[in-house]
Amino acid sequence: MATAVPATEPSAPSKTEHPAPRRRRTTGVHPVAIEIGLLAMLWFIVVSWLCFAWGGGVDFDLAIITLFCAIFFTLFLSQASRAAHDQRWRLRQESFRSFLRDDNVAIDRGTMRGRDVLIEVTLIPVTLAFGATLIGLAWVIFG
């Protein structure tokens, strides 16, 4: 025969229990990190035009690449402007130096250190721009 278990009410917190620790406020990516990536993309396009726009069929390829970069850049800016006016996305009011020292920068899957976010955002565009510069110089010098 089963016995009924009396329902227990949740007890009030005692004075010895500590409240849950407050989470530090997360902030977003600093605009300078995004600007570095975009400037590296523009640097890549300018170097490509200056170094490789000397042949017959190359000009057409560079024009197509530039057009695609302009399209994606415009899409990026349109989405960024929509997000900037959204109340859920707070604009960063700190200096770039404090962003690099911050260890609680919100990204899509959690938080990261500001320095790591800068590296992640700018590594590929800056590396491509340096690579295009070196290849372009070799192309111009050695022909």
N, C-alpha and C positions, 0 to 999 in steps of 0.2 A: 504494500500500500504506500503510495507516494505521499509525502508530507509537503505541505505548502511552505514555501520559503517566503518569509515576510519581506516586503519591498523596503529597501533601504533608501533613504533620502541622501543626496550628496551632502557631505558635511561642508560647513563653511570653512574657508581657509584659515588656518591658525596664524597667529602672529609670528611664528617662527619660519613660516614658508616665505620664500622670496619670490617676488613677481618675475615673470619671464624677462630675460634681458632684452633691452631695446635694440632693434636692428638699426644699424647705421644707414642713413639715407643713401640710396644709390643714385648715381648721376649718369648721364649719357656721355657719348663720345664728344670730345672737344672739336669745334669746327676747324681748328687749325690742322688736325689730323686728316680730316677729309680734304681740306684745301691742298695739303702736300701731295696727296694721291692724284688729285685733279691736275695740279701743276705738272706733275711727272708725266701724266698722259699727254698734256699739251706739249711738253718738252719732247716726248717721243715723236709726235706728229711733225713738229718743226724740224727736228733733226732728220727725219725721214725725207721730208721735202727738200731740205738743203743738200743732203748727200746723195739721194738716189733719183732725183727728178731730172736726170740728164739723158735718159734713153727714150726710145720711141714708145714702147708699150708700157713702160713703168709709170708714166704720168697718169694713165687711166687707172691703173691699180691703186696708186696713191690717192687719187680722187675718190675712189670707191671706199677705201679705208677711212679717209677723212670724213666722208658722208656718214658712214656707220658710226664713227666716234661722235659726230655731231648729234645724230639721232639718239644714241644712248645717253649722251650728256644731257640732252634736253629732257629725256624721260626721267633721268635721275633728278634733275632740278625741279621738274614739275612735282614729283612725288615728295621731294624734300620740302618744297614750299607748302604742300598740303599738310605734311606732318608737323611743320613748324607752327602752324596755326591750331593744331589739335591740343586740347588741354592735357592729354595724357603724356605728351612729350614736353618735358621741361627743358628750356634752353640753359646751357651751362653759363653761369655767371662768374666762374672762377678763372684764375689765370692759367696759362698753358703749363707753367711750372707746377702748379698744384695738381693739375690733371695728371702729369707724369708721375707724381708721388702718390696719387690716390690709389687705393687698393680695392675699391668698391665701385667700379664702372660697369654699368648695366649693358649687357649685350644680349643677343637673342636666346642664349641658353644658360644664362646666369650672370655671374660677375667675373671680371678680370682686373688685373692691375692696369693702370693707365699706360704705363710704358709698354706692356705687352700688347695692348690694343693699338697703340701707335705703330708698333712693329708689324702687327697683323694687317693693318689697313694700308700701310705704305710700302711694304716689302716688295710686292710684285710690280707695282707701277714704277717705283724708283729703279729696281733692278732692270726692268725692260728699257727704261730711258738710258741708263748707263750702258747697257748692251748695245742699243741702237747707236749711241754715240761712238762707242769703240768700233763697231762694225762699219759705221759710216766713215769714220776717219780712215780706217784701213782701205775702204773702197775708194775714197778720194785720193789717198796717197799712192796706193799700189795698183789702182785701176781696174 
